[in-house]
Amino acid sequence: MLRTLTLKKTSWPSSADIWAQLLLEQMEEELSQRQTPDAVQLMRQSGITPDPWQEALLTSTAPRTVILASRQSGKSTTCAVLALHQALAQPGSLILLLSPSLRQSQELFKKVTEVYRAAGHPAPLHAESALRYELDNASRIIALPGTESNIRGYSRVNLLIIDEAARVADELYYSVRPMLATSGGRLILLSTPFGQRGFFFQTWAEGEGWTRIKVVASDCPRIAPNFLDEERRTLPPLWFQSEYLCEFCDTIDAVFLSSEVRAALSDQIAPLF
């Protein structure tokens, strides 16, 4: 005896339902892939394994950070990652990269482009130039040379990075700080020392409310000990101490050593006038 099997219509999805479900799953997959990685992941995606101090900086939310670091320690690359991450994670961000000269600004921005490409172009670009990225999410990364006339007019800056800060003029530094007044943006100074003078030295020595990060050459695994030994033998002591040991030494054009000046001062003697 044959039996007839009757199926309810609701047990069979229509072709439209199937395609809608597949489209939804595809959209969800694409959305998950577009989720912004954290800054450490972004650095790893660009092919760079961060050193411990770099990972600490990349995960920090400190509003004011001063980085005193050896040459070739990776400080500029780390800040390039921070700049790109800010642009990706917070749509509509304005990130300014400031350096003493146009050439240095181009070099810093070049590191941003290298990270962007190595990470697989993590977001579409609306416009780009040798000193500027504009993302589709309305974020902008702009590199500027250290000329006051070229930087005035920017406001509501979300992240301000000043590279080679020890060589940036005090007047320029004071003129860019107001750009953070209404945005609550972050300020990061990074440099090797350049004598006991200027805002960078004062910030490192006396600045209140700053997170300080110091990276000497021996902290960087990419700088070989035998290379440092050669540099120690070859360079004048003041240069080696400044460039690799991050010491604020007296500049070579100083008439008197700072220690001599301090030794000549006394608060035990009343002023003559």
N, C-alpha and C positions, 0 to 999 in steps of 0.2 A: 504494500500500500504506500503510495507516494504521499509525502507530506509537503505542504506548501509553507515555505519560510517567509514570513512577512516582516520586513524591516521598517522601522519608523523613519520618516523622512529626516527627523532631527538628528539621527545618528550619523548622517553623511554630510560633512561640510561642503558647501558649494565651492566651485573653483575660485570665486571671488574671495571667499573667506580664507582659502589656503594662501592665495597671493597676498592678501592683506596681512596675514600672520607672518609670512616670509619677509615682507617689506618691513614690518615692525621689528622683527628680530635683526634684520640687517641694519636698521637705523640705530637700534640699541647697541649693536656691536661697534658701529662707527663712532657713536657717542662715547663709548667707553675707551676707544682708542684715542679719542681727542682730549680726554681728561689730562689736565696739565700735570706732568710729573713734578715731584718736589725738586728743589734745586740740586740736591745730591744725586738724584736719579738722572736729572738732566745732564749733569757733568759726566756721569757714567755712560749715558747714551751717546755722548759726544766722543767717547773713547778714552776718557781720562779718569783714572782712579784717584780720588782725592786723598791728600795727606790728612792726618788727624786735625791739624789746625784749619785746613780748608773746609773740612766737614763741619767743624764747629762754627765757622763763619757762615757757611751756607745754610745752616739750621738756626742761626741767631735771628732774633727779631729786635735787637737793640736799635734804638733810633739814632744813636750816635756811635760810630766806630772809628777808631784810628788804628791803622795797621802799619807797624814799623817792621819792614821786612828786607831781607837780603836781596841783592840782585839775582835774577833768574830763579826765584823761589816759587813763582807761579801766582803772585798776588794779582797781576793784571788779568790773567786768565780767569781766576776765581771771580773777580768783580765783573768780568764779561758774562759769566754764567748767571750771576745775580741780576744783572741788567736784563738779560733775556728772560729769565724766570719771572721777574716782576712784570714785564710786558705781556707774558703769556697768562699769568695767574690773575692779573687784575686788569680787565679790559678798560681802555681809556687812560692808561697810565702814561705819564710823561717822565722819561728817564733822560737825564743829561749827563754826559761824560765830558769832563773838563780836564784839559792838560795844558802845560805851559805853552806849547807850540802847536801849529797845524799838523806838522809831521807826527808828533806824539799822539795827537787826537786821532789821526788816521790809523796809527798802529793799534791803539786801544779799540777802535771801532772794528778794525780788521779781525781782532780776536772774537768779537761778538759774531761776526759773519762766519768765522770758522766754527764756532760752537753751533750756530744755527744750522749750518750745512751738515756738520758731522752728526748732529742729533736727528737728521732726517727731515729737515724743514718742518718743524713741529707745528707751524701755523702758516696760513697763507699771508703773503705780503701784498699790501695794497700799492705801495710805492717804495722805491729804494734808490739810494745814491751812495757815493763814496763815504758819506758822513751821516747817513740817515736811513732808518728803517721805519716804515709805517705799516702796521699790521692791520688785517681786516677787522680786528676787534677794537680798532681806534687807538691802540697803544702806539707810542712813538719812542724811538731811541735815537737821540741826537748827540753827535760828538761835536764839541766846540773847542776852538783854540783859545788860549789864555789871553784874550784881548777884551777888555771891558766893554768896548763899543759894540762888539759882536754878540754879546750875551744878554744885554739888558732887554727886557720885554717879555721874558718867559715868566710864567707864574704857575702856581699850583703844581709844583714839581713833586712827584711821588718818590723819586730816588735820585739823589745827586751824588755822583762819584767823582772825586778829584784825584787824578793820578799824578804821580811825581809832585805831591803836594808841597814838599819841602822847597821846591823851586818855583812855586806859584807865588806871585806877589801878594802881600797882605791886602792891598787895596782891592784886588780882584776877589779874594776870598770874602772880604767883608761885603762886597757888592752882590755876591750870589746867595748869601745866607737868607736874605729876605724872601727868596723864591720859595722857601719852605714854610713861610709864615702861616698860610691858611690851609695848607694841604696835610700838615702833620707828617710830611715825608721824611725819609731816612737820609742821613748824610754819612758818607764813608770817605775817609781820607786814607790814602795809601802812598808810601814813599820809602825810600832809603833816606838816612839822615843827610843833612847838608849844613852842618854847623849848628852852633847853639844860638839860633836866631830865627825870627819869623814865627808865624802863627802855628806851623806844624810842630816846631819844637816846644812852643808854649803849651799847645794842646796836649802833647804827650807828657810833658813834665808837670803841668799844673791844671789841666782842664778837668772840670767837675762834670760828672754825669756821662763820661765817655767809657765805652768798652775798649780796652786796649789789647791788641794782639801783637806779639813780637815773634819774629821768625828769623833766626840767624841761619847762616849757610849750612851749618852742620845739621840743622833740623830738616833739610831738604834731601831726600834720598837720591835725587837726580844729580846732585853736585858731589862728585867723587872726592874722597879725602885727599888723594894724591894731587888733584887739581888745586885744592885749597892750600896744600903745602907749597906748591909751586907759586901760587899767588902771594902767599905770605913772604916768601923769599924775594919775590920780584918787585912787589909794590911798596911804595913808601908806607911806613906804619900807619899814618893817619888815614891814607886811602883804604888800606886793608881793613882797618878797624871800622871805618864808616861803611864801606860797600858790603862787607861780608859779616861783620860782627854787630852791625847796627848800633854803633856808638856815636853819640853826638860829640864829635871832636871839634877842636878849634879849626877854623878854615885856614888855608895856607896863606891867605892875604891879611890875616890878623896881625896888627902891630904888637899887641900884648896878648898873652895867653889868658883865657878866662880865669884860670886858677890864680894868676898873678893879680888880676883885677879884684877878685873876691878877697884875696889876702890883704889888699891895700884898703879895703873898706872896714869900717868899724862903727858900731852903734854906741860906743862908749864915749865918743868925742862929740861935744855939742857943736852944731853948725855955726860958722862965723856970721852968717846972715840968713 
